[in-house]
């Protein structure tokens, strides 16, 4: 059985039917990527998993238990962390305070300090800027902080929404190499990306979303070779 | 010059009270983007809670006035208003949390009217005389500059509360969570922060500070009545806007400036215009610096 599974998930924003029966299975220790155009429902899917928006039908199960009806902070406690779209670091707080808040639910001071060191090893730039207000960081540094902050909760599953958006190519490669490291350390990842080529090259499993439905799903390496995906999502990208 | 320093001293004492009330406005605005128009009335309830507590303790009849007694009355009224703040949030504001801001604003005005009429019905419309929980004394600060020990108490208690609040917000886990919620509610909930509980705590703290202001006013101006919260409520709101609504140090500075300008008007122009200065300041801030002195000068997220 999958660690995290979405079954026939529906979400409405008022009159808009944003997800029309999405089913996704995420196995432990893998990277699953959702690719698709703007408005396909990728972010909505992540927001529904982490309880930021209510599902209007279907089910989301994590370790066999339904997450429906749980508040966002309870879902974090259950073991799912979310790196939101647009990073949303707490701009008026320092880098250290942001990381502390990531560990909000934890009480094990020693473990927190150890994880903080790990994050500084992963992102040495953050350590240099640890006393700076997060709002003064560059876009790439803010993305690192958003990822580090989510990792401070020691999640079982990490949801990542467009981590490469707006970053220079060299930083995009750095972020993807970090994503692989996080998976290697045992964290399961659900990755939403518009950069379909990089995402599929990194992921184990892929889902192509179109206007709120799953259009295709397969092993990521298979999708990367699929003529349909190449034409619709990888065309011209090189 | 004596006149100036005398009015400055009076203004600082009143300004401290405005600052305490303004903190509640700014904290609630920071977390909910709601102008809690009932806040001035919470201050009124705080004054009455202190009044009834002092009477129950027999101040002025069976017990001697003492600082210890004053502290008991102060903390008691703060606790009562913290509960009132929690109730207001749960019963009035939480149900309309996802409605438009106009709905929330009208709800706030409704809560305000409710508290005022509740006060008239339950406490009576006639003014009550606040018992002397600390025996009054006059102290000469400098030649021709007189203050009462009550005014000094006001300033000292306000400073202690503001320092405590600042440390709480800066240093504690809950304080950091409050700042995170104020910045972005969804992002805060993704950290595992129970946003609803943090909002409730914000209301409790803001209301307790208003109660402290109510007690301190009872001390210096011992005439309290159910509509006493309206004008100070408006002025403290202006103070919060002047300081930059959402900013905690801004509310403190705004409150002090408001109190001082009011007394300078009293001293140098006419006490007739005492209340008008608040609106002059409000108009000036809105024209010159809408974000306030310490406000973030950014377009609001929608």
Interface residues (C-beta under 8 A of the other chain):
Chain A: X50 X51 X52 X71 X72 X73 X76 X77 X81 X82 X84 X88 X90 X91 X92 X93 X97 X100 X101 X102 X104 X105 X149 X150 X153
Chain B: X173 X176 X177 X179 X180 X183 X184 X186 X187 X188 X189 X190 X191 X192 X193 X194 X195 X196
